Every structure is written in structure tokens, then in C-alpha cells.
Amino acid sequence: MNILLASSEVFPFCKTGGLADVAGALAQVFSRTKDSEVAVFLPRYRNIGGGNFSLKALPGTFNIPIAGRVEKASLSYVEWGKVKVYFVQNSKYFDRAELYKTKAGDFSDNDERFTFFARAVLEGAKFAGFKPDVIHCNDWQTALIPAYLKTLYSIDAFFARTATALTIHNIAFQGIFPKSSYFKAGFGWPDYTPDKMEYYNGFNFLKAGIVYADLISTVSPTYCSEIKQSSEKGRGLEGVLAARAGDCVGILNGIDTELWDPEWDSYLPRGYDNRSFLKGKFLARQLLCKEAGLEFKPDVPAVGMVSRLDYQKGVDIIIKTVESYVSRLQFFFIGTGNPAMEAELEALAAKYPQAVSYRNAHDEAWAHKIYGGADLFLMPSRFEPCGLSQLIAMRYGALPIVSRTGGLVDTVRGYGVDSEPDGFLLERIDESALADSLALALTLYKDEKKWSALVKNAMSRDSSWDLSAGKYFELFGKALAKVRNSV
């Protein structure tokens, strides 16, 4: 099976969040399956190239019609294991310091940038001679690809037997633009209807993908159900998703268990597994305190958070709860995002220098050290499509405290709820419930036997991509059958 994975970010080439981790991991997992050939397409942003990846150029350029004119595109590529990664080049759209926005807000031409990218994926596949059986699209930035295949490219013989699968990683981000963006993309009036691509007299990229993709997936079963049934969770697309309920499934994310492996993690002072974690985590916490400038207190549990700072993530709830526990816990935070939340965390770290550490940065090494040294991990999200951080935390023996939503409830077995608990489920999403869970965790922490059992449960969980990869191949097979039966 020839799989083309299209994404606006892929780790280790570029990353702003979990989409990059998932896309990168899936590409590698797909490539390890017998008789599969995988090509990844993503934009060539300014900082891509060099280092461990020496890009090679494909000679020539190809044309992309957009907004009544023609823009040039070219391709460079790199061999990444068994995966060939193609980078769509156009300096006008992608030669920028950031991927989607600056602190001042989203780039004003994001509609053109990702319309261009979607069309360039299709033209680029032909230019490179990679004929896909399935195009796996990810989020709104690639959601126009299924719409193009069913409309402007419907008579293109190169894609006559190509199926599409669209994965929704976070429905909060939809790519909503004015009506003019629809016509910039080259679509015609017949498809600008409420049941197709019109969206409240505007243009919604994600809606277009949902309408036209052969099959759709989300990144956890519960999230798949939530966004079809609730306007709060579906963000205005619940009706469109409900209409395609039979074509939409939830496939739980996994993590890269080689990248996230406490036994072999070079950022930790000593590797550990589910039998040797007591010593390993003790040393990791000692190092964490030293490098954060906090006094190491052997009997005081460490609490971690590695997160985008956002209302969705419940960071405001965490901030309101910290002061009540600075005498009994030490907190280690890393993340960027909402400026007000950044300022509040910086103020807490300044006010309680022996209890609170905060790094306003993207720092992969520090994230590893927090996962390794933390005893508890905070993730009280108001909604969470899947979440990777709680899976990583459990692999490192940091017990997650999470809300009952989306992929969190699919992955964390709550104390007092499950027979083999590996974390804590909040009764409500507020500071009182978080405080109650912290109090319960502190009580259990004092009982080494009970605490060790919880940590062993967490570290023994299989969060690899193996099971999920099989479900993706099943999804792709069904999408292929759907297309080929209609030809």
C-alpha cells in the first residue's frame, strides 16, 4: 500500500504541538509494515534543513493555481529511514520564523498558505511520481485535499483509485476564513452550499475535509463520540460529523516508546524501569531540583506540567491551586502560550522560589527531566482529543491527575474507579476537585506499598503505536474499498 501522509508539521523536522509527534510516529510505524511505501509531504519552513537532515532538491518547479494567479512550487526531500519526506518549497508562503502565527496573532494569509500546500501535495505527488493508494490528511491545514480530489481532481486519472482518510487531532482548530477564501482555492458555486463547503457565509477548511473525505478518524474513541454529540465539544461541526457518524471512528494515539523510554533516557542521571523506579526517580528528582535551583527535599513529592499554556488545558485551575500546596509539594512547569498565564506562573515562581519552578520555553531536554523526576503530573483539561503527555508521564512513573474527558478518560485508570489504577480522575474541572486529588495523592504517597503499586501499573501500560497502527491500516483498507467499489 502506498501511503501519502500530509501534515503541516512532523517531528523531528518541525513542531508546535502533539500533531507533529503523532504524524512523525505514524509515518515510521506505517513504513515498518510489509508491502507499504510511505511518503510524507509537509511545508519547508525556514528552519528545516541542515543538521542531521541534508535535503536534496528535485529538479524543476510546478505550478499551483491560487487566487486567480499561478504560484511556483518546488520539492526537496530526505530519506528518513524507510520514509521519503518531501518538503514543499515556496519562500512567499513558508520562509517565516514561525509555522502559523506570531505573538501578534495568526498570519493573515494562512488561508492562501494552506490552500497552496493542499494543492501542492497533489501536484507534488505527480511531480515526484508517487502514486498514493491512500492520502492520510491531518487537521484543517490539509483538509482541502479530499475536497479537491472529489471536485477539481475528480477526472484526474493519476488519483482515480486514491482514497482519503482525514484525522481530526483537535476540532478547536478548524481553519475558518471568509467566503473569498473559497474562491481563492478555485472551487465553484455548485459546491458552495450548506451541505458541502459553505459555512455561515464563510469557508471552513475542516468542514470541507469532513464532507469529502472517504473516512474520518479522531485520536480517541471518547473524543469521537463527544464531538458528534455536543456543541461544546463539536465546536459547530457536530451536525456535519453526526451526518457522517458511520464513517467516523476513534483511534487512540500512542507514543514513541523509543524516544520516551526511562530505561535509556540520556537526559536522566540513571535509567529505570517498573522494577527499579524507586532509585531512578529519586535521582531524577534530585537532579531536577538542583537544575531548577530548588532545595531537594526527599519526602516532598514533585508535581510536573509540560503543556501549552491555554484555557483548554486547565492551566488557570492549576495556577489557582498551587499556593495551597507550596508547603507540601514542589512544582515544575514548562510551557508557553497565553501571556497572562505565563506571567502568573513567573510570579508564582518568584514568590515561592523553593517550591515552584517555571520555564517559559520549548525545551525537550527539560521536558524529559520533568517526566523523569515528577511523582505526579497535572492535566486537568476542559477537553482533550487524546493527549500524549499523560501517556509519557505514566511511562516515566509520574501519576497523572486528569479530567474525565476525551482521550484522558480512555487512557487513565482512576484510583477508586478501576481495579488496576494508574492515576487520578477529577470529579469536576475546578480547583476544588484538583485540590482534593492532590490531597488524596499525598495520602497515598506516604504509603510506599500502595504508591509503588500505582507506579508499577502506570509503567506497565502498553502505550506503543502497535495496536493503533493496525486500526489505521484497517481504516485505510475500508477507505480503499469504498473508492474502488465506486469506480
C-alpha positions as CSV (number, residue, x, y, z in Angstrom):
1,M,0.0,0.0,0.0
2,N,1.4,3.4,-1.0
3,I,0.6,5.9,1.8
4,L,1.0,9.6,1.5
5,L,0.9,11.3,4.8
6,A,0.2,15.0,4.6
7,S,0.7,17.2,7.6
8,S,1.6,20.8,8.4
9,E,4.2,19.7,11.0
10,V,6.1,16.5,11.6
11,F,8.6,15.7,14.3
12,P,11.7,15.9,14.1
13,F,11.5,18.4,11.3
14,C,9.2,21.0,12.8
15,K,6.9,21.0,15.7
16,T,4.4,23.3,17.7
17,G,2.4,20.5,19.4
18,G,1.2,16.9,19.5
19,L,0.2,16.8,15.8
20,A,3.9,16.8,14.9
21,D,4.7,13.9,17.3
22,V,1.7,11.8,16.1
23,A,2.4,12.4,12.4
24,G,6.1,11.6,12.8
25,A,5.4,8.4,14.8
26,L,2.7,7.2,12.4
27,A,5.0,7.7,9.4
28,Q,7.6,5.5,10.9
29,V,5.1,2.9,12.1
30,F,3.4,2.7,8.7
31,S,6.8,2.2,7.0
32,R,7.6,-0.8,9.1
33,T,4.6,-2.7,7.7
34,K,5.3,-5.2,5.0
35,D,4.4,-4.1,1.4
36,S,3.9,-0.4,2.5
37,E,5.7,2.5,1.0
38,V,5.3,5.8,2.8
39,A,5.8,9.4,1.6
40,V,5.4,12.4,3.9
41,F,4.6,15.9,2.5
42,L,5.0,19.0,4.6
43,P,5.9,22.6,4.0
44,R,9.6,23.6,4.0
45,Y,9.6,26.2,6.7
46,R,12.6,28.5,7.3
47,N,14.4,26.3,9.9
48,I,14.1,23.0,8.1
49,G,17.3,21.5,6.7
50,G,20.8,21.2,7.8
51,G,21.9,19.3,11.0
52,N,21.1,15.6,10.7
53,F,19.0,16.1,7.6
54,S,20.7,17.1,4.4
55,L,17.9,17.9,1.9
56,K,18.2,17.1,-1.8
57,A,16.3,19.1,-4.4
58,L,14.1,17.6,-7.1
59,P,15.0,19.5,-10.3
60,G,12.4,21.8,-11.7
61,T,9.2,23.5,-10.5
62,F,5.5,23.1,-10.9
63,N,2.6,25.5,-11.0
64,I,-0.1,25.9,-8.3
65,P,-3.2,28.0,-9.3
66,I,-4.4,30.2,-6.5
67,A,-6.5,33.4,-6.2
68,G,-6.6,33.8,-9.9
69,R,-2.9,33.6,-10.5
70,V,-0.2,31.0,-10.6
71,E,2.5,30.4,-7.9
72,K,5.6,28.3,-8.3
73,A,6.4,25.3,-6.1
74,S,9.4,23.0,-5.9
75,L,10.2,19.9,-3.9
76,S,13.2,18.8,-1.8
77,Y,13.4,15.6,0.0
78,V,15.2,13.5,2.6
79,E,15.3,9.8,3.3
80,W,14.2,9.3,6.9
81,G,14.6,5.6,7.5
82,K,12.3,3.9,5.1
83,V,10.2,7.1,4.7
84,K,10.8,9.6,2.0
85,V,9.9,13.1,3.3
86,Y,9.0,15.7,0.6
87,F,9.2,19.4,1.5
88,V,7.0,21.8,-0.5
89,Q,9.0,24.9,-1.1
90,N,7.7,28.5,-1.7
91,S,9.5,31.3,0.1
92,K,6.5,33.6,-0.1
93,Y,4.4,31.3,2.0
94,F,6.8,29.3,4.2
95,D,10.0,31.3,4.7
96,R,8.9,32.6,8.1
97,A,10.3,32.2,11.6
98,E,7.1,30.6,12.9
99,L,4.7,28.0,11.4
100,Y,1.3,29.6,11.8
101,K,1.5,32.8,13.8
102,T,3.5,35.3,15.8
103,K,2.7,36.7,19.2
104,A,0.6,39.3,17.4
105,G,-1.7,36.6,16.1
106,D,-2.3,34.2,13.1
107,F,-0.7,35.1,9.8
108,S,-3.3,37.0,7.8
109,D,-2.7,34.8,4.7
110,N,-3.0,31.4,6.4
111,D,-5.9,30.6,4.0
112,E,-3.6,31.1,1.0
113,R,-0.7,29.3,2.6
114,F,-2.5,26.1,3.3
115,T,-4.7,26.2,0.2
116,F,-1.4,26.3,-1.7
117,F,0.0,23.5,0.4
118,A,-3.0,21.2,-0.1
119,R,-2.9,21.7,-3.9
120,A,0.9,21.3,-3.9
121,V,0.6,18.0,-2.1
122,L,-1.5,16.7,-5.1
123,E,0.6,18.3,-7.8
124,G,3.8,17.4,-5.9
125,A,2.8,13.7,-5.8
126,K,2.5,13.7,-9.5
127,F,5.8,15.7,-9.9
128,A,7.6,13.1,-7.7
129,G,6.0,10.1,-9.3
130,F,4.5,8.9,-6.0
131,K,1.0,7.4,-6.8
132,P,-0.8,7.0,-3.5
133,D,-3.4,4.4,-2.6
134,V,-4.3,6.5,0.4
135,I,-3.7,10.1,1.3
136,H,-3.8,10.5,5.1
137,C,-4.7,14.1,5.9
138,N,-4.2,15.6,9.3
139,D,-6.2,18.6,10.6
140,W,-7.5,21.6,8.8
141,Q,-4.2,22.5,7.2
142,T,-4.6,19.5,4.8
143,A,-8.4,19.1,4.9
144,L,-8.8,20.6,1.4
145,I,-7.1,17.7,-0.2
146,P,-10.2,15.4,0.0
147,A,-12.3,18.3,-1.3
148,Y,-10.0,18.8,-4.3
149,L,-10.0,15.1,-5.1
150,K,-13.8,14.9,-5.2
151,T,-14.2,18.1,-7.2
152,L,-11.4,19.7,-9.4
153,Y,-9.4,16.5,-9.5
154,S,-12.3,14.1,-10.0
155,I,-11.3,13.4,-13.6
156,D,-7.5,13.2,-12.9
157,A,-6.5,9.7,-13.8
158,F,-3.5,9.8,-11.5
159,F,-5.8,9.8,-8.5
160,A,-8.6,7.7,-9.9
161,R,-8.1,5.0,-7.3
162,T,-6.8,7.1,-4.5
163,A,-8.7,7.1,-1.2
164,T,-8.5,9.8,1.6
165,A,-8.7,9.5,5.4
166,L,-8.9,12.6,7.5
167,T,-7.7,12.6,11.1
168,I,-9.0,15.3,13.4
169,H,-6.4,15.9,16.1
170,N,-8.2,18.9,17.7
171,I,-11.5,20.2,16.4
172,A,-11.0,23.5,18.1
173,F,-8.7,24.4,15.2
174,Q,-10.8,24.5,12.0
175,G,-9.3,27.0,9.6
176,I,-12.3,29.3,9.3
177,F,-12.0,32.1,6.7
178,P,-14.3,34.4,4.7
179,K,-16.1,33.4,1.6
180,S,-13.4,35.0,-0.6
181,S,-11.0,32.2,0.6
182,Y,-13.3,29.6,-1.0
183,F,-12.9,31.2,-4.4
184,K,-9.2,31.8,-4.0
185,A,-9.0,28.0,-3.7
186,G,-10.5,27.6,-7.1
187,F,-13.8,25.9,-6.1
188,G,-17.0,26.8,-7.9
189,W,-20.5,27.9,-6.9
190,P,-22.2,24.5,-7.2
191,D,-20.2,23.2,-4.1
192,Y,-20.8,26.3,-2.0
193,T,-23.9,25.0,-0.2
194,P,-24.6,24.3,3.4
195,D,-24.4,20.5,2.9
196,K,-21.0,20.9,1.3
197,M,-18.5,23.7,1.8
198,E,-20.5,26.8,2.8
199,Y,-20.1,27.6,6.5
200,Y,-22.2,30.6,7.8
201,N,-21.4,32.5,4.6
202,G,-17.7,31.8,5.1
203,F,-15.3,28.9,4.4
204,N,-14.3,26.2,6.9
205,F,-11.4,24.1,5.8
206,L,-12.0,21.3,8.3
207,K,-15.7,21.1,7.4
208,A,-14.7,20.7,3.7
209,G,-12.5,17.8,4.7
210,I,-15.2,16.1,6.8
211,V,-17.7,16.4,4.0
212,Y,-15.4,15.0,1.3
213,A,-13.0,12.5,3.0
214,D,-13.8,8.9,2.3
215,L,-13.4,8.1,6.0
216,I,-12.6,10.2,9.1
217,S,-10.9,9.4,12.4
218,T,-10.2,11.2,15.7
219,V,-7.5,10.4,18.1
220,S,-9.5,8.7,20.8
221,P,-12.9,6.8,21.0
222,T,-14.4,9.1,23.6
223,Y,-13.5,12.2,21.7
224,C,-15.1,10.8,18.6
225,S,-18.3,10.4,20.5
226,E,-18.1,13.8,22.2
227,I,-17.6,15.9,19.1
228,K,-20.6,14.3,17.4
229,Q,-23.0,14.8,20.3
230,S,-22.1,18.1,21.9
231,S,-22.0,21.6,20.5
232,E,-19.5,22.5,23.2
233,K,-17.1,19.8,22.1
234,G,-18.0,19.7,18.4
235,R,-17.4,23.5,18.0
236,G,-20.1,23.9,15.4
237,L,-19.3,20.8,13.4
238,E,-21.2,18.3,15.5
239,G,-24.0,18.2,12.9
240,V,-21.7,17.6,10.0
241,L,-20.0,14.8,12.0
242,A,-23.2,13.3,13.1
243,A,-24.3,13.1,9.4
244,R,-21.2,11.0,8.8
245,A,-21.3,9.1,12.1
246,G,-20.9,5.8,10.3
247,D,-17.7,6.9,8.6
248,C,-16.0,8.3,11.7
249,V,-14.0,6.2,14.2
250,G,-11.8,7.0,17.2
251,I,-8.3,5.5,17.1
252,L,-6.3,6.1,20.3
253,N,-2.9,7.7,20.0
254,G,0.3,6.0,21.1
255,I,3.7,7.4,21.9
256,D,7.2,6.8,20.5
257,T,8.4,4.3,23.1
258,E,12.0,4.6,21.9
259,L,12.1,8.3,22.3
260,W,10.2,8.2,25.6
261,D,12.0,5.4,27.4
262,P,13.1,6.0,31.0
263,E,15.4,3.0,31.0
264,W,17.5,4.5,28.2
265,D,16.8,8.2,28.5
266,S,20.1,10.1,28.3
267,Y,18.6,13.2,30.0
268,L,18.2,11.2,33.2
269,P,21.0,10.5,35.7
270,R,20.1,6.8,35.8
271,G,17.8,4.7,33.7
272,Y,15.0,2.8,35.4
273,D,12.0,0.5,34.6
274,N,9.0,-0.7,36.5
275,R,11.2,-2.7,38.9
276,S,13.9,-0.1,39.6
277,F,11.9,3.1,39.6
278,L,12.4,3.9,43.3
279,K,16.1,4.7,42.9
280,G,15.8,6.0,39.4
281,K,13.1,8.5,40.1
282,F,14.8,9.6,43.3
283,L,17.9,10.5,41.4
284,A,15.9,12.1,38.6
285,R,14.1,14.3,41.2
286,Q,17.3,15.2,42.9
287,L,18.8,16.4,39.5
288,L,15.5,18.2,38.7
289,C,15.7,20.2,41.9
290,K,19.3,21.0,41.5
291,E,19.0,22.3,38.0
292,A,15.8,24.3,38.8
293,G,17.5,25.9,41.8
294,L,15.2,24.3,44.4
295,E,16.3,22.6,47.6
296,F,16.0,18.9,47.3
297,K,13.5,17.5,49.9
298,P,13.4,13.7,49.8
299,D,10.0,13.4,51.4
300,V,8.3,16.1,49.3
301,P,6.7,14.8,46.1
302,A,7.4,16.6,42.8
303,V,4.5,17.7,40.6
304,G,5.1,18.3,36.9
305,M,3.3,20.0,34.0
306,V,4.5,20.0,30.4
307,S,1.9,21.9,28.4
308,R,0.8,24.6,26.1
309,L,-0.5,27.3,28.3
310,D,-4.1,27.6,27.4
311,Y,-7.6,27.7,28.9
312,Q,-8.3,24.3,27.2
313,K,-5.5,22.7,29.3
314,G,-6.9,23.9,32.6
315,V,-3.8,25.8,33.4
316,D,-5.8,28.5,35.1
317,I,-7.1,25.9,37.5
318,I,-3.6,24.7,38.3
319,I,-2.5,28.3,39.0
320,K,-5.3,28.8,41.4
321,T,-4.4,25.6,43.3
322,V,-0.7,25.9,43.6
323,E,-0.4,28.3,46.6
324,S,-2.4,25.9,48.8
325,Y,0.2,23.2,48.4
326,V,3.6,25.0,48.3
327,S,4.4,23.7,51.7
328,R,3.8,20.1,50.8
329,L,4.7,19.8,47.2
330,Q,7.3,21.1,44.7
331,F,6.0,22.2,41.3
332,F,7.9,22.1,38.0
333,F,6.3,23.7,35.0
334,I,7.3,24.2,31.4
335,G,5.3,25.7,28.5
336,T,4.5,28.8,26.5
337,G,1.2,30.2,25.3
338,N,-1.3,32.6,26.9
339,P,0.8,35.7,28.0
340,A,-1.3,36.2,31.2
341,M,-0.7,32.6,32.2
342,E,3.0,32.9,31.5
343,A,3.1,36.0,33.8
344,E,1.1,34.3,36.6
345,L,3.5,31.3,36.6
346,E,6.5,33.5,36.6
347,A,5.0,35.4,39.5
348,L,4.4,32.1,41.4
349,A,8.0,31.0,40.8
350,A,9.3,34.4,42.0
351,K,7.1,34.3,45.1
352,Y,7.9,30.7,46.1
353,P,11.4,30.1,44.8
354,Q,11.8,26.9,46.8
355,A,8.5,25.4,45.7
356,V,7.8,26.5,42.2
357,S,9.9,26.3,39.0
358,Y,8.7,27.6,35.7
359,R,10.5,27.7,32.3
360,N,8.9,29.8,29.6
361,A,10.4,27.8,26.7
362,H,10.2,24.9,24.4
363,D,12.9,22.7,25.9
364,E,12.8,19.0,25.0
365,A,15.6,18.1,27.5
366,W,13.8,19.8,30.4
367,A,10.6,18.1,29.5
368,H,12.3,14.7,29.8
369,K,13.7,15.7,33.2
370,I,10.3,16.8,34.4
371,Y,8.7,13.5,33.3
372,G,11.6,11.6,35.0
373,G,11.7,13.5,38.2
374,A,7.9,14.1,38.8
375,D,5.8,11.9,41.0
376,L,2.5,13.5,39.8
377,F,1.6,15.0,36.5
378,L,-1.2,17.7,36.1
379,M,-3.5,17.7,33.1
380,P,-7.0,19.0,34.1
381,S,-8.0,19.7,30.5
382,R,-11.5,21.0,29.8
383,F,-11.4,18.9,26.6
384,E,-8.6,16.7,25.3
385,P,-8.8,14.9,21.9
386,C,-6.3,12.3,23.2
387,G,-3.3,13.8,24.9
388,L,0.2,12.4,24.8
389,S,1.6,14.0,27.9
390,Q,-0.3,11.7,30.3
391,L,0.9,8.6,28.3
392,I,4.5,9.8,28.6
393,A,4.1,10.7,32.3
394,M,2.8,7.2,33.0
395,R,5.7,5.6,31.1
396,Y,8.0,7.5,33.4
397,G,6.1,6.7,36.6
398,A,4.6,10.1,37.1
399,L,1.0,9.5,38.0
400,P,-1.4,11.8,36.0
401,I,-4.2,13.8,37.6
402,V,-6.7,14.3,34.7
403,S,-10.2,15.3,33.9
404,R,-12.9,12.9,32.7
405,T,-12.8,13.9,29.0
406,G,-11.7,12.7,25.6
407,G,-8.6,10.6,25.5
408,L,-7.8,11.2,29.1
409,V,-10.7,9.0,30.3
410,D,-9.7,6.5,27.6
411,T,-6.1,6.2,28.9
412,V,-6.1,6.8,32.6
413,R,-7.5,4.3,35.1
414,G,-8.6,6.3,38.1
415,Y,-7.9,5.4,41.7
416,G,-11.0,4.2,43.4
417,V,-12.6,3.6,39.9
418,D,-10.6,0.9,38.3
419,S,-9.3,-2.4,39.8
420,E,-5.7,-1.6,38.5
421,P,-5.5,2.2,38.9
422,D,-2.6,4.2,37.4
423,G,-3.7,7.8,38.0
424,F,-6.4,10.1,39.3
425,L,-9.7,11.2,37.6
426,L,-11.1,14.6,38.7
427,E,-14.7,14.7,39.8
428,R,-15.1,18.1,38.3
429,I,-12.9,20.5,36.3
430,D,-12.2,23.1,39.0
431,E,-9.6,24.0,41.6
432,S,-11.6,22.3,44.4
433,A,-11.6,19.0,42.6
434,L,-7.9,19.3,41.8
435,A,-7.1,20.1,45.4
436,D,-9.0,17.0,46.5
437,S,-7.0,14.8,44.1
438,L,-3.7,16.3,45.3
439,A,-4.7,15.7,48.9
440,L,-5.6,12.0,48.1
441,A,-2.3,11.6,46.2
442,L,-0.3,13.0,49.2
443,T,-2.0,10.5,51.5
444,L,-1.2,7.6,49.2
445,Y,2.4,8.8,48.7
446,K,3.0,8.2,52.4
447,D,2.2,4.5,51.9
448,E,5.1,3.2,49.9
449,K,3.4,-0.1,49.1
450,K,0.3,1.5,47.7
451,W,2.2,4.1,45.8
452,S,4.6,1.6,44.3
453,A,1.7,-0.5,43.1
454,L,0.2,2.6,41.3
455,V,3.5,3.5,39.7
456,K,4.0,-0.1,38.5
457,N,0.6,-0.1,37.0
458,A,1.3,3.1,35.1
459,M,4.7,2.0,33.9
460,S,3.5,-1.4,32.8
461,R,0.9,0.0,30.4
462,D,1.5,-0.5,26.7
463,S,1.2,2.9,25.0
464,S,3.1,1.9,21.9
465,W,1.7,2.5,18.4
466,D,1.4,-1.2,17.6
467,L,-2.3,-1.7,18.3
468,S,-3.3,1.7,16.9
469,A,-1.3,1.2,13.7
470,G,-3.3,-1.9,12.9
471,K,-6.5,0.1,13.3
472,Y,-5.2,2.8,10.9
473,F,-4.5,0.1,8.3
474,E,-8.0,-1.2,8.8
475,L,-9.3,2.3,8.2
476,F,-7.2,2.7,5.1
477,G,-8.4,-0.6,3.7
478,K,-12.0,0.3,4.2
479,A,-11.4,3.7,2.5
480,L,-9.8,2.0,-0.4
481,A,-12.6,-0.5,-0.8
482,K,-15.1,2.3,-0.7
483,V,-13.4,4.2,-3.5
484,R,-12.7,1.2,-5.7
485,N,-16.2,-0.2,-5.4
486,S,-17.5,3.1,-6.7
487,V,-15.1,3.3,-9.7
